[in-house]
Amino acid sequence: MATQKVAVITGASRGIGAVTAKLFAKQGYAVCINYKSNKDAAEEVARAITSDGGKCIIVQADVSCEKDVVNMFESVDKALGKVSVLVNNAAMLKTQSRLENMTAARINEVLTTNITGYFLCCREAVKRMSTADGGSGGVIVNVSSAAARTGSPNEYIDYAASKGAIDTLTKGLALEVAAEGIRVNCVRPGLIYTDMHSDGGEPKRIERLKNAIPMKRGGQPNEVAEAIYWLASDKSSFATGNFLDLAGGL
């Protein structure tokens, strides 16, 4: 009997992460639902998975904290087994602002969560996946953003810069571990209907901007989740170091 594959999905209590967790569980993965602070939301995702016959655990971890990340992967080892797929999704942004009004505290918080967190999770995944370390391979899918290309002027250039770093991480790590059975790819969502826009102070931001999108609409979390799953699946088995833009033509 084949061993059940294991997916670790960071920031899985809401938005793209929550939908992705449910999709992987539906496809037969045992899923680690990571969350930072909203335990109730994480438990709701877990209930949806288990009620559909899936297997999952929820693990609280601030991905910017090295100890939390190490503990999360050790919890997965014990409860589910070695990770097969890592979806680096947890990220944050602050209220819309021009650079001249950004404090060092704000910038460092965004960069530490959105960059250091991805690096730490990749590190722990690679240790377990790499054939050079006795692993059996695996897949990492990083969630970047179209903001890495546009720069998000007057709103979130700190967030955009953090996502530019994730693009570089994706390419560099893909080349570093390609011969060790690990594929590393990236999705770059554009304007997606999630509550992250509320975090930035403008819940209806997509409605203001959607006419600038060639497809004239925002995207849905499930459209991103399906792309993530494809990149994690054997159907994309010859793809590594690649970027899939999901931005309606932007």
C-alpha positions, 0 to 999 in steps of 0.5 A, a space after each residue: 500500500 502506497 504511503 500517503 503523501 503529506 502537504 504542509 501549507 502555510 497560512 492555511 486558515 484563510 484565503 488561498 491557503 485555506 482553499 489549497 488545503 482543502 483541495 490537497 486533502 480532497 486529492 488524498 494528501 494528509 495536510 498540515 494546516 498552518 496558522 499564526 493567530 486565528 485558531 478558530 479559522 484553522 479549525 474550521 478548515 480542518 472540520 471541512 477536511 475531516 467531514 469529507 473524509 480527509 486527514 489533517 492536523 493544525 499547527 500554530 506557527 509564526 513562520 518568521 520565527 525559526 523555532 516555530 518553523 522547526 517545531 512545525 515540521 517536527 510536529 508533521 514528522 510525528 503526526 503525518 510523516 515526512 513532507 512531500 509538498 510544501 506550499 509557502 503561502 503565509 504572507 502579510 501586508 500593512 496599510 497602504 502607504 508611500 515609502 516616505 511614510 514607512 517605518 523601519 519596524 513596518 518594513 522589517 516585519 513585512 520582510 521577515 514574515 514574507 521572506 525569512 519565513 519562506 526561507 526557513 520553511 524551504 530549509 526544513 522541507 529540503 532537509 526532509 525531501 533531498 535524496 542527498 539527505 536520504 529523502 525521496 524527493 518532493 515539491 515546493 510551490 512558492 506563492 509570490 505575487 504579480 506585485 513583484 513585477 508591478 512594484 505596487 507604487 503608492 501602496 505596498 512597495 515593501 510587500 512587492 519587494 518581498 515578493 520579488 525576493 521570493 521570485 529569486 528564491 524560487 529560481 535559485 533554490 530550484 537550481 540548487 536542488 534539481 538533482 536531489 529530487 526536488 522541484 521548486 516552482 512559483 505562482 504569482 497571483 494578481 488581484 484575488 478576492 481574499 480578505 488580505 485587502 482588508 489588511 491593507 485598509 481597502 476591502 474593495 480594492 479589486 472593485 476599484 482596479 478591476 477595469 485595468 485587468 484585461 479580463 475585467 475581473 478579479 480572480 478567485 482563490 480556487 483558481 490559484 489553488 488549482 494552479 498550485 496543485 498542478 505544479 505540485 502534481 506529477 503532471 508538471 513533473 518536468 517543470 522546475 524554476 518556473 513561474 505561473 502568472 495568475 493575474 488576468 492578463 496583467 
